[in-house]
């Protein structure tokens, strides 16, 4: 009996030991967590990417990762995040980018929007308290000349061409944490900007970040907002425009390559406005597809319009399909521009695309274990144009100026509305 009680007692001791919770593994220090994240990135990104070293060498990448790792004790969190952005950018692939870096780095935003126009960076939007700087050209941030500042900020984002950098640098110019980490300003709670007006008069403005959760009331450089910017946030929409005495134009703002069902419904509704048969006195129609604000998605979403076009003979004539492109035309949207040009001889109007026709894509996510910073990396290589072109060049090049912005003009859309095919123009001149 004593042996039995002893056995039972031993059983409960063992059972209690099994039921007791295991001691939690000690969490790494913040510095060690960042080191482990950088080690993970340096190991996994080259392993998973289709070709991580087409632009930089493995040795340079690993040296940069080791340098950032060693500097962690001396860096603030936002500086570490910027260092990781710089490391990812070394890959040189525009699709390989961090997604949630603003949240991970607690990045804030200054109440200013600048845009690269024909001859520099100009203020196109701010708050009422700073409205005096609207339309002015930016010359310095802190004590750093704007060209130098732009060069430093461009190193944080992989870019396959200059237009891609011109799209991304203005976003970084609004972030005090990025400006500070790049050595452009000395502290992160205020930033001094220097501007010149059209007469060459210099002025300065000191801006502070917008508090989290505060929605700004923006003031624009022009009171009249161009048509293409009047419905921000909508994935796609259309409007019928009159082209003087030359007929009508269907303007389609195609702002994302997503939503098969929603776009199919919108396309059917839109094309019902354009006749499928030839009346006795046909109204000349043209289709204008605006891809300037389309950063991509699934390149096949737009395919639904091809059947509609085939049934409308007016749209199959030369110069009747016009595609607006620019620095914001990226990834699948850039592919759509190439497809429309190849399939229908569509006329491309605007500025060169931010997306490259020959580059890497088909992205997948990679999340760092501690910070949870997520980046997308490319798994395939695409070649849409022979010869190694790094941008899609428009058939009609249009540079937007600050005067266009101030007067509310959209010279790219205006060029599409007034476009006349060269053959038709020549025929008209010979009469």
C-alpha positions in Angstrom: 0.0 0.0 0.0 2.8 2.3 0.9 4.5 1.6 -2.5 1.1 2.3 -4.2 0.7 5.7 -2.4 4.3 6.5 -3.3 3.6 5.7 -7.0 0.5 7.8 -7.0 2.3 10.7 -5.4 5.1 10.5 -8.0 2.5 10.4 -10.7 0.9 13.7 -9.5 4.3 15.3 -9.2 5.1 14.4 -12.8 1.7 15.5 -13.9 2.0 18.8 -12.2 5.4 19.3 -13.8 3.9 18.6 -17.3 1.0 21.0 -16.6 3.1 23.8 -15.4 3.6 26.5 -18.1 7.0 26.7 -19.7 8.9 29.8 -18.8 8.5 32.3 -21.7 11.7 32.8 -23.8 13.1 36.2 -22.9 12.3 38.9 -25.4 15.3 40.3 -27.2 16.2 43.9 -26.4 15.1 46.5 -28.9 18.6 46.7 -30.4 18.8 42.9 -30.7 15.3 42.8 -32.3 16.4 45.3 -35.0 19.7 43.3 -35.5 17.7 40.1 -36.0 15.3 41.9 -38.5 18.3 43.2 -40.5 19.9 39.7 -40.5 16.6 38.2 -41.7 16.3 40.8 -44.5 19.9 40.4 -45.6 19.4 36.6 -45.8 15.8 36.2 -47.1 15.5 39.0 -49.7 18.4 37.8 -51.9 17.1 34.2 -51.5 13.6 35.0 -52.5 14.0 37.7 -55.1 14.2 36.7 -58.8 17.6 38.4 -59.2 18.5 40.6 -56.2 21.9 41.5 -57.6 21.3 42.7 -61.1 22.2 46.3 -60.0 24.3 46.0 -56.9 26.8 43.3 -55.9 26.2 40.8 -53.1 29.3 42.1 -51.4 28.1 45.7 -51.4 24.6 44.6 -50.1 26.1 42.5 -47.3 28.5 45.3 -46.4 25.7 47.8 -46.2 23.6 45.4 -44.0 26.5 44.8 -41.6 27.2 48.6 -41.4 23.5 49.3 -40.5 23.5 46.5 -38.0 26.6 47.9 -36.2 25.1 51.4 -36.1 21.9 50.4 -34.4 22.9 51.4 -30.8 23.5 55.0 -32.0 20.3 55.3 -34.1 16.8 56.2 -33.3 14.0 54.0 -34.5 13.1 56.2 -37.5 16.8 56.3 -38.5 16.9 52.5 -38.5 13.7 52.3 -40.6 15.2 54.7 -43.1 18.4 52.6 -43.1 16.3 49.5 -44.0 14.6 51.5 -46.8 18.0 52.4 -48.2 19.1 48.8 -48.0 16.1 47.5 -49.9 16.5 50.2 -52.5 20.0 48.9 -53.3 18.2 46.0 -55.2 17.2 48.6 -57.7 13.8 47.1 -58.5 10.9 49.5 -58.4 8.5 46.8 -57.3 10.7 45.7 -54.3 9.6 48.3 -51.7 8.6 48.4 -48.1 4.9 48.9 -47.6 4.2 49.9 -44.0 7.3 51.8 -43.1 5.5 54.9 -42.1 3.6 53.0 -39.3 6.7 51.1 -38.2 8.8 54.2 -38.0 6.1 56.5 -36.6 6.6 58.8 -39.6 4.6 62.0 -39.7 3.7 64.4 -42.4 4.3 68.1 -43.0 1.4 70.3 -44.3 2.9 70.8 -47.8 2.6 69.1 -51.1 5.3 69.7 -53.7 5.4 68.4 -57.3 8.1 68.2 -59.9 7.1 70.4 -62.8 9.0 71.5 -65.9 11.8 73.3 -64.2 11.8 72.3 -60.5 9.8 71.4 -57.4 6.8 73.7 -56.8 4.3 74.0 -54.0 0.9 72.8 -55.2 -1.0 72.4 -51.9 -0.7 73.5 -48.3 -2.8 74.8 -45.5 -4.4 78.2 -45.3 -1.8 79.5 -42.7 1.0 78.8 -45.3 -1.0 79.8 -48.4 1.6 82.5 -49.3 4.0 79.8 -50.5 1.5 78.3 -53.0 3.0 78.3 -56.5 6.5 79.0 -55.3 9.5 77.0 -56.4 11.3 75.1 -53.6 15.1 75.8 -53.4 16.3 74.6 -50.0 15.2 72.3 -47.2 17.0 73.4 -44.0 20.4 74.4 -45.4 20.4 71.7 -48.0 19.8 72.7 -51.7 16.8 71.0 -53.1 18.8 69.1 -55.8 21.0 67.6 -53.0 18.0 66.9 -50.8 16.2 65.1 -53.6 19.3 63.0 -54.4 19.5 61.8 -50.8 15.8 61.0 -50.6 15.9 59.2 -53.9 18.3 56.7 -52.4 15.5 55.4 -50.1 13.4 54.1 -53.0 14.5 51.9 -55.9 13.7 53.6 -59.2 14.1 52.1 -62.7 14.0 55.6 -64.3 14.0 59.3 -63.4 10.2 59.6 -63.6 9.8 57.1 -60.8 12.1 59.2 -58.6 10.2 62.3 -59.4 7.0 60.7 -58.2 8.5 59.4 -54.9 10.8 62.2 -53.8 7.9 64.7 -53.2 6.3 62.2 -50.8 9.6 61.9 -48.8 9.9 65.7 -48.8 6.8 65.8 -46.6 8.3 63.5 -43.9 10.4 65.1 -41.2 11.7 61.7 -40.0 13.1 61.0 -43.5 14.5 64.5 -43.8 16.2 64.1 -40.5 17.6 60.6 -41.1 19.0 61.7 -44.4 20.9 64.7 -42.7 18.7 67.3 -44.5 17.3 68.8 -41.3 18.8 68.8 -37.7 15.7 67.8 -35.7 12.3 66.2 -36.5 9.8 68.6 -35.0 10.2 71.5 -37.4 11.5 71.9 -40.9 12.5 75.2 -42.6 11.8 75.4 -46.4 13.1 78.2 -48.7 11.2 79.2 -51.8 11.4 81.8 -54.6 8.5 83.3 -56.5 8.3 84.1 -60.2 10.1 87.4 -59.6 13.0 85.7 -57.8 12.1 87.0 -54.4 13.1 84.5 -51.7 10.9 83.6 -48.7 11.0 81.0 -45.9 8.4 78.9 -44.1 8.9 76.8 -40.9 6.5 73.8 -40.9 5.6 71.4 -38.1 4.2 67.9 -38.6 0.5 67.4 -38.5 -0.7 65.8 -35.2 -1.9 62.2 -35.6 -5.6 62.0 -36.4 -5.9 65.6 -37.5 -7.5 66.0 -40.9 -6.1 69.0 -42.8 -8.1 71.5 -44.8 -6.0 71.9 -47.9 -5.6 75.0 -50.0 -4.6 74.4 -53.7 -2.5 76.5 -55.9 -5.4 77.0 -58.3 -9.0 77.6 -57.4 -10.1 75.5 -60.4 -9.2 71.8 -60.0 -8.6 70.0 -63.3 -11.2 67.3 -64.3 -8.7 64.4 -63.7 -8.3 65.5 -60.0 -11.9 66.2 -59.2 -12.8 62.7 -57.9 -9.8 61.6 -55.8 -10.0 58.1 -54.2 -12.4 56.7 -56.9 -10.9 53.6 -58.6 -12.4 54.5 -62.0 -15.1 56.8 -63.4 -16.0 58.3 -66.8 -17.5 61.5 -68.3 -18.6 62.4 -71.8 -16.8 65.5 -73.1 -17.6 67.6 -76.2 -14.7 68.1 -78.6 -15.8 71.4 -80.1 -17.3 70.7 -83.5 -15.3 67.4 -83.9 -17.7 65.2 -82.0 -17.5 63.7 -78.5 -14.9 62.1 -76.2 -15.4 59.4 -73.6 -13.0 60.2 -70.8 -12.2 57.2 -68.6 -10.2 57.8 -65.4 -8.7 54.4 -64.8 -6.9 54.8 -61.5 -6.4 51.2 -60.4 -6.0 47.8 -62.1 -8.3 46.1 -59.5 -11.9 45.0 -59.2 -12.9 42.8 -62.1 -16.6 42.8 -61.4 -16.9 46.5 -60.6 -15.0 47.6 -63.6 -16.9 45.2 -65.9 -20.1 46.9 -64.7 -18.8 50.4 -65.2 -17.4 49.5 -68.7 -20.8 48.2 -69.8 -22.5 51.3 -68.6 -19.9 53.6 -70.2 -19.9 51.9 -73.6 -23.7 52.0 -73.9 -23.2 55.7 -74.5 -21.2 55.0 -77.7 -23.1 53.7 -80.8 -22.1 50.2 -82.1 -23.4 50.9 -85.6 -22.7 53.5 -88.2 -25.5 56.1 -88.5 -26.0 58.1 -91.6 -24.2 61.1 -90.1 -21.9 59.4 -87.5 -20.8 61.5 -84.5 -17.0 61.2 -84.3 -16.1 59.6 -81.0 -12.8 59.3 -79.3 -11.9 57.2 -76.2 -9.5 58.8 -73.7 -8.1 56.5 -71.1 -6.2 58.3 -68.3 -3.6 56.1 -66.6 -1.6 58.9 -65.0 -2.6 58.0 -61.5 -2.7 54.2 -61.8 0.0 52.4 -59.8 -1.0 49.0 -61.0 -2.7 45.8 -59.8 -3.9 43.1 -62.2 -3.2 43.9 -65.9 -6.1 41.8 -67.1 -8.9 43.9 -65.4 -9.0 46.3 -68.4 -9.4 43.4 -70.9 -13.1 43.8 -70.7 -13.1 46.9 -72.8 -11.5 45.2 -75.8 -14.8 43.5 -76.8 -16.7 46.8 -76.5 -14.1 48.6 -78.7 -14.3 45.9 -81.4 -18.0 46.6 -81.8 -17.6 50.4 -82.2 -16.1 51.2 -85.6 -15.6 54.9 -84.8 -13.1 53.9 -82.2 -11.1 51.8 -84.6 -10.1 54.7 -86.7 -6.6 56.2 -86.4 -6.2 58.6 -83.5 -9.5 57.7 -81.8 -8.0 55.9 -78.8 -5.7 58.1 -76.7 -4.0 57.0 -73.5 -2.7 59.6 -71.0 0.5 58.4 -69.2 3.0 59.9 -66.7 5.2 59.3 -63.8 2.4 57.7 -61.8 1.8 55.1 -64.6 3.4 52.0 -63.0 3.4 48.2 -63.2 0.2 46.8 -64.7 -1.0 50.3 -65.8 2.2 50.7 -67.8 1.6 47.3 -69.3 -1.9 48.3 -70.3 -0.5 51.4 -72.0 1.8 49.2 -74.1 -1.0 46.8 -74.9 -3.3 49.5 -76.1 -0.6 51.0 -78.3 0.2 47.5 -79.8 -3.4 46.3 -80.2 -5.2 49.5 -81.3 -2.3 51.9 -82.3 -3.5 54.0 -79.4 -1.7 57.4 -79.1 0.2 57.8 -75.9 0.1 61.4 -74.6 1.8 62.9 -71.5 5.2 62.2 -70.0 7.3 59.0 -69.8 6.0 56.4 -67.4 7.3 55.7 -64.0 7.0 52.0 -64.7 9.6 50.2 -66.8 8.5 47.9 -69.7 11.6 45.7 -69.0 11.9 44.9 -65.4 10.9 42.8 -62.4 7.5 42.2 -61.0 4.9 39.6 -59.8 5.4 40.5 -56.2 5.1 38.6 -53.0 5.3 39.8 -49.3 8.2 39.4 -46.9 7.6 40.4 -43.2 10.4 41.1 -40.8 9.9 39.0 -37.6 10.1 41.7 -34.9 9.2 45.1 -36.3 6.6 43.5 -38.7 7.8 45.8 -41.4 6.5 44.2 -44.7 8.1 44.6 -48.1 7.1 43.3 -51.5 9.7 41.5 -53.6 9.7 40.5 -57.3 9.5 36.9 -58.5 9.5 37.3 -62.3 11.2 39.3 -65.0 9.2 40.9 -67.8 10.3 42.2 -71.2 7.7 44.2 -73.1 9.9 46.3 -75.3 13.1 45.2 -77.0 16.3 47.2 -76.6 16.3 47.5 -72.8 14.0 50.6 -72.5 13.4 51.6 -68.9 10.3 53.7 -69.6 7.5 54.0 -72.0 7.9 57.2 -74.0 4.7 59.0 -75.1 4.0 59.7 -78.8 3.1 63.3 -77.8 5.3 64.6 -75.0 3.7 67.2 -72.7 5.5 69.0 -69.9 3.2 70.5 -67.3 4.3 73.9 -66.0 3.6 75.9 -62.8 1.5 78.3 -65.0 -0.7 75.3 -66.0 -1.2 74.4 -62.3 -2.0 78.0 -61.3 -4.6 78.4 -64.1 -6.2 75.0 -63.4 -5.2 73.7 -66.9 -4.6 70.1 -67.8 -2.4 70.3 -70.9 -2.2 66.6 -71.3 -6.0 66.1 -71.5 -6.2 69.2 -73.7 -3.7 67.6 -76.1 -5.8 64.5 -76.3 -9.0 66.5 -77.0 -7.4 68.4 -79.8 -5.3 65.6 -81.2 -5.4 65.1 -85.0 -3.6 62.1 -86.6 -0.6 63.1 -88.7 -2.1 61.5 -91.9 -5.4 63.4 -91.5 -3.5 66.6 -90.8 -1.4 66.1 -94.0 -4.5 65.4 -96.0 -6.2 68.5 -94.8 -3.3 70.7 -95.6 -3.1 69.4 -99.2 -6.6 70.6 -100.1 
